[in-house]
């Protein structure tokens, strides 16, 4: 118990500079503060978890604009027969050539280059959507954890108050000779343990709120969450999750691999360079036009190695897409099954188990005050009720967390 109390004191001291907000934020408020809720443009521009992936998408789209550009023309100037000997001394026999050259792309290079850049931008777009969805999932999970920790604090406070009352009653009963001194000592020990558990629960609540506020711009304020678990949209069925983000990302990667094959194949087609210019002969003061063309000869290097590598990467991407789809379907069905099980458990605990345990505790406490039941019976009934209360909090937390994960799994 001393270790628990010491840990709680250390955590409380570590946040001494932070202040507690009196306003209670809802889950929607938390999503907006993180920049992933409706109308959260200002918060999104300040949260690096949001604008970082957005900047990566902008970079990918800038690469599309670059891919659309054609090769630049080349301007050349040559001076021949300068400062030689004999008839070529000085500038008398010099020749000057001013030329203009342009590389012409064959094999659909520009189209393939643009297609590859667009496929890469689609990957960046899906990754941005996934980052937003994952941040929303983290907000929901941490908000739910903060609510659960708050409920555990309230439960711990109730246990402390009950044990304090039991200790008072035990002391009175010992004084009048209706209970042995050992009963009072046990009641005091139970009270001390409950107080230590309360300190640990309060420390955990503070840590949960810190984790929640860490998902947006750093702040000195620890917001208060609602006391009850938030209502999260009902999970969709499997057939409604047609284009979830994990499958979209896998498909975009396969499309990019296919686009890379087309790009590498286009690079195996030679690009001629045509040239036109004018040449001036200094000796006769005459001029003449010149034209030319340069064509690479593909004797050994036809980019076949890069084409084979791109084809292998495409096969790997297709295999990975099939694996991701199978794993996703399994994860969705598993999470949905667990959600339904948690929902059933919440209903059972809240409608049957807890009311019965509370009624049993109430009757035992009345009998204890009247001297009809020993302290050990009260402690046993209270422990049984407290276990059910804790199980209910855990079940509600699990159900809400699974619902949040289903929202993430079906985000498209």
ROZA-32524 format. One record per residue (C-alpha): residue number from 1; residue in one letter; x, z, y. Coordinates in pm, whole numbers, padded with zeros to 5 digits. Last residue first. Layout:
pos:NUM, code:a, east:X, up:Z, north:Y
...
***
This chain:
pos:412, code:x, east:-01310, up:-04637, north:00449
pos:411, code:x, east:-01339, up:-04265, north:00394
pos:410, code:x, east:-01475, up:-04195, north:00045
pos:409, code:x, east:-01188, up:-03978, north:-00079
pos:408, code:x, east:-01166, up:-03797, north:00254
pos:407, code:x, east:-01536, up:-03707, north:00252
pos:406, code:x, east:-01497, up:-03598, north:-00110
pos:405, code:x, east:-01209, up:-03376, north:-00001
pos:404, code:x, east:-01428, up:-03207, north:00260
pos:403, code:x, east:-01697, up:-03148, north:-00003
pos:402, code:x, east:-01433, up:-02998, north:-00233
pos:401, code:x, east:-01323, up:-02763, north:00044
pos:400, code:x, east:-01682, up:-02659, north:00116
pos:399, code:x, east:-01751, up:-02586, north:-00251
pos:398, code:x, east:-01424, up:-02397, north:-00295
pos:397, code:x, east:-01484, up:-02183, north:00013
pos:396, code:x, east:-01839, up:-02109, north:-00101
pos:395, code:x, east:-01710, up:-02013, north:-00447
pos:394, code:x, east:-01433, up:-01794, north:-00305
pos:393, code:x, east:-01674, up:-01615, north:-00073
pos:392, code:x, east:-01914, up:-01567, north:-00363
pos:391, code:x, east:-01639, up:-01436, north:-00588
pos:390, code:x, east:-01538, up:-01187, north:-00319
pos:389, code:x, east:-01898, up:-01064, north:-00290
pos:388, code:x, east:-01927, up:-01046, north:-00669
pos:387, code:x, east:-01607, up:-00843, north:-00690
pos:386, code:x, east:-01733, up:-00614, north:-00413
pos:385, code:x, east:-02058, up:-00548, north:-00601
pos:384, code:x, east:-01872, up:-00457, north:-00921
pos:383, code:x, east:-01629, up:-00237, north:-00727
pos:382, code:x, east:-01919, up:-00060, north:-00554
pos:381, code:x, east:-02092, up:00005, north:-00886
pos:380, code:x, east:-01771, up:00147, north:-01036
pos:379, code:x, east:-01695, up:00354, north:-00727
pos:378, code:x, east:-02046, up:00495, north:-00727
pos:377, code:x, east:-02029, up:00583, north:-01095
pos:376, code:x, east:-01689, up:00748, north:-01049
pos:375, code:x, east:-01830, up:00966, north:-00773
pos:374, code:x, east:-02067, up:01140, north:-01012
pos:373, code:x, east:-02441, up:01068, north:-01015
pos:372, code:x, east:-02739, up:01302, north:-00956
pos:371, code:x, east:-02589, up:01501, north:-00672
pos:370, code:x, east:-02838, up:01386, north:-00413
pos:369, code:x, east:-02577, up:01191, north:-00223
pos:368, code:x, east:-02467, up:01039, north:-00554
pos:367, code:x, east:-02824, up:00938, north:-00645
pos:366, code:x, east:-02867, up:00754, north:-00317
pos:365, code:x, east:-02530, up:00583, north:-00364
pos:364, code:x, east:-02624, up:00482, north:-00720
pos:363, code:x, east:-02953, up:00328, north:-00603
pos:362, code:x, east:-02786, up:00127, north:-00329
pos:361, code:x, east:-02511, up:00009, north:-00562
pos:360, code:x, east:-02764, up:-00119, north:-00815
pos:359, code:x, east:-02955, up:-00298, north:-00542
pos:358, code:x, east:-02636, up:-00459, north:-00414
pos:357, code:x, east:-02538, up:-00572, north:-00765
pos:356, code:x, east:-02881, up:-00727, north:-00827
pos:355, code:x, east:-02882, up:-00908, north:-00493
pos:354, code:x, east:-02527, up:-01038, north:-00559
pos:353, code:x, east:-02583, up:-01175, north:-00910
pos:352, code:x, east:-02911, up:-01359, north:-00862
pos:351, code:x, east:-02955, up:-01570, north:-00549
pos:350, code:x, east:-02606, up:-01567, north:-00396
pos:349, code:x, east:-02403, up:-01567, north:-00717
pos:348, code:x, east:-02615, up:-01825, north:-00899
pos:347, code:x, east:-02646, up:-02059, north:-00599
pos:346, code:x, east:-02275, up:-02042, north:-00527
pos:345, code:x, east:-02194, up:-02114, north:-00892
pos:344, code:x, east:-02422, up:-02419, north:-00895
pos:343, code:x, east:-02251, up:-02556, north:-00584
pos:342, code:x, east:-01910, up:-02491, north:-00738
pos:341, code:x, east:-02009, up:-02689, north:-01048
pos:340, code:x, east:-02142, up:-02973, north:-00836
pos:339, code:x, east:-01819, up:-02981, north:-00638
pos:338, code:x, east:-01607, up:-02972, north:-00953
pos:337, code:x, east:-01794, up:-03274, north:-01088
pos:336, code:x, east:-01750, up:-03462, north:-00760
pos:335, code:x, east:-01379, up:-03381, north:-00757
pos:334, code:x, east:-01335, up:-03507, north:-01113
pos:333, code:x, east:-01535, up:-03823, north:-01049
pos:332, code:x, east:-01333, up:-03901, north:-00738
pos:331, code:x, east:-00998, up:-03819, north:-00898
pos:330, code:x, east:-01071, up:-04043, north:-01199
pos:329, code:x, east:-01183, up:-04331, north:-00977
pos:328, code:x, east:-00871, up:-04287, north:-00764
pos:327, code:x, east:-00635, up:-04277, north:-01061
pos:326, code:x, east:-00779, up:-04603, north:-01196
pos:325, code:x, east:-00762, up:-04771, north:-00856
pos:324, code:x, east:-00410, up:-04646, north:-00792
pos:323, code:x, east:-00291, up:-04773, north:-01131
pos:322, code:x, east:-00443, up:-05119, north:-01075
pos:321, code:x, east:-00289, up:-05139, north:-00728
pos:320, code:x, east:00049, up:-05037, north:-00868
pos:319, code:x, east:00034, up:-05320, north:-01121
pos:318, code:x, east:-00055, up:-05569, north:-00848
pos:317, code:x, east:00227, up:-05440, north:-00627
pos:316, code:x, east:00476, up:-05470, north:-00915
pos:315, code:x, east:00367, up:-05830, north:-00977
pos:314, code:x, east:00407, up:-05905, north:-00607
pos:313, code:x, east:00753, up:-05746, north:-00603
pos:312, code:x, east:00853, up:-05970, north:-00895
pos:311, code:x, east:00732, up:-06276, north:-00706
pos:310, code:x, east:00927, up:-06165, north:-00397
pos:309, code:x, east:01245, up:-06122, north:-00605
pos:308, code:x, east:01204, up:-06467, north:-00759
pos:307, code:x, east:01160, up:-06622, north:-00414
pos:306, code:x, east:01463, up:-06431, north:-00283
pos:305, code:x, east:01676, up:-06570, north:-00567
pos:304, code:x, east:01545, up:-06924, north:-00523
pos:303, code:x, east:01649, up:-06940, north:-00160
pos:302, code:x, east:01745, up:-07303, north:-00216
pos:301, code:x, east:02116, up:-07229, north:-00216
pos:300, code:x, east:02305, up:-07465, north:-00448
pos:299, code:x, east:02288, up:-07820, north:-00309
pos:298, code:x, east:02035, up:-07783, north:-00031
pos:297, code:x, east:02174, up:-08020, north:00229
pos:296, code:x, east:02091, up:-07912, north:00583
pos:295, code:x, east:01960, up:-08198, north:00803
pos:294, code:x, east:02106, up:-08277, north:01147
pos:293, code:x, east:01957, up:-08555, north:01362
pos:292, code:x, east:02101, up:-08762, north:01638
pos:291, code:x, east:02029, up:-08948, north:01960
pos:290, code:x, east:02263, up:-09076, north:02235
pos:289, code:x, east:02191, up:-09243, north:02566
pos:288, code:x, east:02466, up:-09427, north:02750
pos:287, code:x, east:02630, up:-09408, north:03093
pos:286, code:x, east:02901, up:-09612, north:03265
pos:285, code:x, east:03154, up:-09505, north:03533
pos:284, code:x, east:03409, up:-09720, north:03358
pos:283, code:x, east:03679, up:-09451, north:03322
pos:282, code:x, east:03445, up:-09152, north:03356
pos:281, code:x, east:03223, up:-09247, north:03065
pos:280, code:x, east:02892, up:-09058, north:03085
pos:279, code:x, east:02691, up:-08959, north:02780
pos:278, code:x, east:02319, up:-08882, north:02774
pos:277, code:x, east:02122, up:-08672, north:02531
pos:276, code:x, east:01891, up:-08647, north:02234
pos:275, code:x, east:01906, up:-08414, north:01934
pos:274, code:x, east:01688, up:-08353, north:01630
pos:273, code:x, east:01742, up:-08050, north:01408
pos:272, code:x, east:01610, up:-08073, north:01058
pos:271, code:x, east:01470, up:-07765, north:00878
pos:270, code:x, east:01539, up:-07745, north:00505
pos:269, code:x, east:01265, up:-07607, north:00273
pos:268, code:x, east:01376, up:-07293, north:00084
pos:267, code:x, east:01261, up:-07073, north:00371
pos:266, code:x, east:00905, up:-07180, north:00299
pos:265, code:x, east:00931, up:-07030, north:-00049
pos:264, code:x, east:01039, up:-06695, north:00098
pos:263, code:x, east:00741, up:-06692, north:00334
pos:262, code:x, east:00490, up:-06785, north:00065
pos:261, code:x, east:00624, up:-06511, north:-00163
pos:260, code:x, east:00615, up:-06263, north:00126
pos:259, code:x, east:00248, up:-06338, north:00180
pos:258, code:x, east:00178, up:-06245, north:-00182
pos:257, code:x, east:00362, up:-05915, north:-00136
pos:256, code:x, east:00165, up:-05849, north:00183
pos:255, code:x, east:-00162, up:-05913, north:00003
pos:254, code:x, east:-00059, up:-05667, north:-00270
pos:253, code:x, east:00027, up:-05406, north:-00005
pos:252, code:x, east:-00310, up:-05459, north:00161
pos:251, code:x, east:-00486, up:-05407, north:-00173
pos:250, code:x, east:-00303, up:-05078, north:-00229
pos:249, code:x, east:-00391, up:-04964, north:00122
pos:248, code:x, east:-00757, up:-05058, north:00081
pos:247, code:x, east:-00766, up:-04875, north:-00253
pos:246, code:x, east:-00630, up:-04555, north:-00096
pos:245, code:x, east:-00865, up:-04598, north:00204
pos:244, code:x, east:-01191, up:-04619, north:00015
pos:243, code:x, east:-01367, up:-04953, north:-00024
pos:242, code:x, east:-01660, up:-04910, north:-00264
pos:241, code:x, east:-01729, up:-04537, north:-00244
pos:240, code:x, east:-02107, up:-04584, north:-00249
pos:239, code:x, east:-02107, up:-04653, north:-00624
pos:238, code:x, east:-01944, up:-04316, north:-00692
pos:237, code:x, east:-02209, up:-04108, north:-00520
pos:236, code:x, east:-02170, up:-03969, north:-00172
pos:235, code:x, east:-02094, up:-03607, north:-00099
pos:234, code:x, east:-02347, up:-03425, north:00121
pos:233, code:x, east:-02227, up:-03383, north:00475
pos:232, code:x, east:-02054, up:-03054, north:00550
pos:231, code:x, east:-02244, up:-02755, north:00686
pos:230, code:x, east:-01987, up:-02513, north:00814
pos:229, code:x, east:-01913, up:-02184, north:00633
pos:228, code:x, east:-02040, up:-01879, north:00814
pos:227, code:x, east:-01866, up:-01657, north:01070
pos:226, code:x, east:-01784, up:-01942, north:01306
pos:225, code:x, east:-01424, up:-01986, north:01405
pos:224, code:x, east:-01236, up:-01798, north:01674
pos:223, code:x, east:-00961, up:-01981, north:01857
pos:222, code:x, east:-00605, up:-01856, north:01872
pos:221, code:x, east:-00476, up:-01939, north:02218
pos:220, code:x, east:-00110, up:-01986, north:02306
pos:219, code:x, east:-00141, up:-02356, north:02240
pos:218, code:x, east:00051, up:-02624, north:02057
pos:217, code:x, east:-00133, up:-02959, north:02073
pos:216, code:x, east:-00339, up:-03007, north:01759
pos:215, code:x, east:-00302, up:-02922, north:01389
pos:214, code:x, east:-00121, up:-02595, north:01465
pos:213, code:x, east:-00454, up:-02448, north:01578
pos:212, code:x, east:-00573, up:-02436, north:01217
pos:211, code:x, east:-00257, up:-02282, north:01072
pos:210, code:x, east:-00261, up:-02013, north:01341
pos:209, code:x, east:-00622, up:-01937, north:01256
pos:208, code:x, east:-00533, up:-01892, north:00890
pos:207, code:x, east:-00233, up:-01671, north:00973
pos:206, code:x, east:-00454, up:-01445, north:01186
pos:205, code:x, east:-00708, up:-01416, north:00905
pos:204, code:x, east:-00433, up:-01335, north:00655
pos:203, code:x, east:-00312, up:-01052, north:00878
pos:202, code:x, east:-00667, up:-00918, north:00904
pos:201, code:x, east:-00706, up:-00931, north:00525
pos:200, code:x, east:-00377, up:-00742, north:00475
pos:199, code:x, east:-00485, up:-00472, north:00721
pos:198, code:x, east:-00820, up:-00442, north:00545
pos:197, code:x, east:-00650, up:-00411, north:00206
pos:196, code:x, east:-00445, up:-00122, north:00343
pos:195, code:x, east:-00762, up:00047, north:00471
pos:194, code:x, east:-00928, up:00000, north:00131
pos:193, code:x, east:-00630, up:00159, north:-00045
pos:192, code:x, east:-00641, up:00459, north:00186
pos:191, code:x, east:-01016, up:00499, north:00128
pos:190, code:x, east:-00976, up:00481, north:-00250
pos:189, code:x, east:-00708, up:00749, north:-00230
pos:188, code:x, east:-00936, up:00971, north:-00019
pos:187, code:x, east:-01216, up:00930, north:-00273
pos:186, code:x, east:-00980, up:01018, north:-00557
pos:185, code:x, east:-00868, up:01331, north:-00377
pos:184, code:x, east:-01230, up:01430, north:-00315
pos:183, code:x, east:-01315, up:01388, north:-00681
pos:182, code:x, east:-01008, up:01588, north:-00789
pos:181, code:x, east:-01134, up:01885, north:-00585
pos:180, code:x, east:-01418, up:01933, north:-00842
pos:179, code:x, east:-01770, up:01842, north:-00729
pos:178, code:x, east:-02079, up:02060, north:-00671
pos:177, code:x, east:-01885, up:02354, north:-00533
pos:176, code:x, east:-02024, up:02349, north:-00181
pos:175, code:x, east:-01686, up:02249, north:-00040
pos:174, code:x, east:-01635, up:01989, north:-00309
pos:173, code:x, east:-01973, up:01831, north:-00228
pos:172, code:x, east:-01886, up:01818, north:00142
pos:171, code:x, east:-01549, up:01658, north:00074
pos:170, code:x, east:-01710, up:01405, north:-00159
pos:169, code:x, east:-01964, up:01313, north:00110
pos:168, code:x, east:-01690, up:01251, north:00362
pos:167, code:x, east:-01487, up:01050, north:00112
pos:166, code:x, east:-01792, up:00844, north:00026
pos:165, code:x, east:-01855, up:00775, north:00394
pos:164, code:x, east:-01496, up:00661, north:00443
pos:163, code:x, east:-01522, up:00454, north:00127
pos:162, code:x, east:-01829, up:00278, north:00264
pos:161, code:x, east:-01668, up:00216, north:00603
pos:160, code:x, east:-01352, up:00083, north:00440
pos:159, code:x, east:-01550, up:-00141, north:00206
pos:158, code:x, east:-01750, up:-00278, north:00498
pos:157, code:x, east:-01429, up:-00350, north:00684
pos:156, code:x, east:-01284, up:-00531, north:00380
pos:155, code:x, east:-01598, up:-00744, north:00354
pos:154, code:x, east:-01574, up:-00837, north:00722
pos:153, code:x, east:-01207, up:-00925, north:00679
pos:152, code:x, east:-01292, up:-01132, north:00373
pos:151, code:x, east:-01551, up:-01318, north:00581
pos:150, code:x, east:-01288, up:-01398, north:00842
pos:149, code:x, east:-01049, up:-01522, north:00573
pos:148, code:x, east:-01321, up:-01752, north:00442
pos:147, code:x, east:-01391, up:-01889, north:00789
pos:146, code:x, east:-01019, up:-01952, north:00844
pos:145, code:x, east:-00990, up:-02127, north:00505
pos:144, code:x, east:-01288, up:-02349, north:00594
pos:143, code:x, east:-01123, up:-02440, north:00924
pos:142, code:x, east:-00799, up:-02508, north:00740
pos:141, code:x, east:-00969, up:-02741, north:00493
pos:140, code:x, east:-01175, up:-02919, north:00760
pos:139, code:x, east:-00878, up:-02968, north:00990
pos:138, code:x, east:-00657, up:-03087, north:00702
pos:137, code:x, east:-00923, up:-03338, north:00595
pos:136, code:x, east:-00953, up:-03468, north:00951
pos:135, code:x, east:-00575, up:-03508, north:00960
pos:134, code:x, east:-00586, up:-03694, north:00629
pos:133, code:x, east:-00859, up:-03925, north:00761
pos:132, code:x, east:-00662, up:-04000, north:01078
pos:131, code:x, east:-00343, up:-04063, north:00881
pos:130, code:x, east:-00537, up:-04285, north:00641
pos:129, code:x, east:-00680, up:-04490, north:00927
pos:128, code:x, east:-00329, up:-04536, north:01069
pos:127, code:x, east:-00203, up:-04630, north:00723
pos:126, code:x, east:-00482, up:-04885, north:00696
pos:125, code:x, east:-00379, up:-05038, north:01027
pos:124, code:x, east:-00010, up:-05041, north:00933
pos:123, code:x, east:-00092, up:-05220, north:00607
pos:122, code:x, east:-00302, up:-05473, north:00798
pos:121, code:x, east:-00012, up:-05525, north:01037
pos:120, code:x, east:00216, up:-05610, north:00744
pos:119, code:x, east:-00036, up:-05867, north:00623
pos:118, code:x, east:-00047, up:-06015, north:00973
pos:117, code:x, east:00333, up:-06035, north:00984
pos:116, code:x, east:00345, up:-06208, north:00644
pos:115, code:x, east:00076, up:-06457, north:00745
pos:114, code:x, east:00256, up:-06530, north:01072
pos:113, code:x, east:00579, up:-06608, north:00887
pos:112, code:x, east:00395, up:-06823, north:00634
pos:111, code:x, east:00231, up:-07027, north:00910
pos:110, code:x, east:00560, up:-07061, north:01095
pos:109, code:x, east:00750, up:-07161, north:00783
pos:108, code:x, east:00493, up:-07415, north:00665
pos:107, code:x, east:00752, up:-07622, north:00477
pos:106, code:x, east:00913, up:-07770, north:00785
pos:105, code:x, east:01029, up:-07613, north:01110
pos:104, code:x, east:01175, up:-07855, north:01364
pos:103, code:x, east:01492, up:-07742, north:01541
pos:102, code:x, east:01528, up:-07887, north:01889
pos:101, code:x, east:01838, up:-08025, north:02056
pos:100, code:x, east:01908, up:-08143, north:02415
pos:99, code:x, east:02240, up:-08302, north:02501
pos:98, code:x, east:02467, up:-08358, north:02803
pos:97, code:x, east:02776, up:-08550, north:02709
pos:96, code:x, east:03077, up:-08606, north:02935
pos:95, code:x, east:03357, up:-08849, north:02858
pos:94, code:x, east:03706, up:-08834, north:03005
pos:93, code:x, east:03926, up:-09140, north:03033
pos:92, code:x, east:04047, up:-09091, north:03389
pos:91, code:x, east:04022, up:-08712, north:03385
pos:90, code:x, east:04389, up:-08621, north:03379
pos:89, code:x, east:04593, up:-08787, north:03107
pos:88, code:x, east:04402, up:-08984, north:02843
pos:87, code:x, east:04580, up:-09316, north:02896
pos:86, code:x, east:04911, up:-09146, north:02832
pos:85, code:x, east:04865, up:-08784, north:02741
pos:84, code:x, east:04560, up:-08560, north:02727
pos:83, code:x, east:04404, up:-08360, north:03004
pos:82, code:x, east:04044, up:-08433, north:02903
pos:81, code:x, east:03936, up:-08681, north:02636
pos:80, code:x, east:03601, up:-08510, north:02573
pos:79, code:x, east:03364, up:-08285, north:02772
pos:78, code:x, east:03057, up:-08151, north:02592
pos:77, code:x, east:02734, up:-07991, north:02720
pos:76, code:x, east:02455, up:-07848, north:02506
pos:75, code:x, east:02097, up:-07736, north:02564
pos:74, code:x, east:01917, up:-07582, north:02268
pos:73, code:x, east:01542, up:-07556, north:02213
pos:72, code:x, east:01393, up:-07220, north:02112
pos:71, code:x, east:01246, up:-07184, north:01764
pos:70, code:x, east:00866, up:-07141, north:01761
pos:69, code:x, east:00684, up:-06818, north:01851
pos:68, code:x, east:00391, up:-06707, north:01636
pos:67, code:x, east:00606, up:-06454, north:01449
pos:66, code:x, east:00677, up:-06266, north:01772
pos:65, code:x, east:00307, up:-06221, north:01842
pos:64, code:x, east:00260, up:-06096, north:01487
pos:63, code:x, east:00552, up:-05852, north:01532
pos:62, code:x, east:00365, up:-05702, north:01828
pos:61, code:x, east:00083, up:-05626, north:01586
pos:60, code:x, east:00323, up:-05427, north:01367
pos:59, code:x, east:00450, up:-05232, north:01668
pos:58, code:x, east:00092, up:-05152, north:01772
pos:57, code:x, east:00025, up:-05021, north:01420
pos:56, code:x, east:00331, up:-04798, north:01441
pos:55, code:x, east:00210, up:-04670, north:01779
pos:54, code:x, east:-00124, up:-04575, north:01624
pos:53, code:x, east:00057, up:-04391, north:01343
pos:52, code:x, east:00233, up:-04175, north:01608
pos:51, code:x, east:-00073, up:-04147, north:01835
pos:50, code:x, east:-00268, up:-03938, north:01587
pos:49, code:x, east:-00031, up:-03674, north:01445
pos:48, code:x, east:00145, up:-03683, north:01781
pos:47, code:x, east:-00166, up:-03530, north:01942
pos:46, code:x, east:-00190, up:-03594, north:02316
pos:45, code:x, east:-00352, up:-03940, north:02309
pos:44, code:x, east:-00589, up:-03820, north:02036
pos:43, code:x, east:-00702, up:-03527, north:02253
pos:42, code:x, east:-00799, up:-03764, north:02533
pos:41, code:x, east:-00979, up:-04003, north:02297
pos:40, code:x, east:-01181, up:-03728, north:02127
pos:39, code:x, east:-01530, up:-03871, north:02181
pos:38, code:x, east:-01624, up:-03841, north:01816
pos:37, code:x, east:-01374, up:-03634, north:01622
pos:36, code:x, east:-01021, up:-03716, north:01511
pos:35, code:x, east:-00824, up:-03596, north:01813
pos:34, code:x, east:-00728, up:-03252, north:01685
pos:33, code:x, east:-00938, up:-03085, north:01957
pos:32, code:x, east:-01227, up:-03313, north:01858
pos:31, code:x, east:-01205, up:-03209, north:01493
pos:30, code:x, east:-01193, up:-02842, north:01594
pos:29, code:x, east:-01501, up:-02882, north:01811
pos:28, code:x, east:-01686, up:-03050, north:01524
pos:27, code:x, east:-01592, up:-02758, north:01298
pos:26, code:x, east:-01737, up:-02520, north:01551
pos:25, code:x, east:-01536, up:-02327, north:01803
pos:24, code:x, east:-01619, up:-01971, north:01900
pos:23, code:x, east:-01525, up:-01872, north:02253
pos:22, code:x, east:-01355, up:-01535, north:02297
pos:21, code:x, east:-01012, up:-01688, north:02252
pos:20, code:x, east:-00751, up:-01447, north:02121
pos:19, code:x, east:-00417, up:-01449, north:02299
pos:18, code:x, east:-00071, up:-01518, north:02169
pos:17, code:x, east:00240, up:-01331, north:02283
pos:16, code:x, east:00196, up:-01059, north:02018
pos:15, code:x, east:00188, up:-01317, north:01745
pos:14, code:x, east:00495, up:-01193, north:01558
pos:13, code:x, east:00388, up:-00830, north:01603
pos:12, code:x, east:00065, up:-00888, north:01409
pos:11, code:x, east:00259, up:-01054, north:01129
pos:10, code:x, east:00502, up:-00761, north:01111
pos:9, code:x, east:00222, up:-00504, north:01110
pos:8, code:x, east:00040, up:-00681, north:00828
pos:7, code:x, east:00357, up:-00693, north:00622
pos:6, code:x, east:00415, up:-00320, north:00679
pos:5, code:x, east:00058, up:-00234, north:00575
pos:4, code:x, east:00092, up:-00435, north:00256
pos:3, code:x, east:00427, up:-00277, north:00173
pos:2, code:x, east:00289, up:00072, north:00235
pos:1, code:x, east:00000, up:00000, north:00000
***
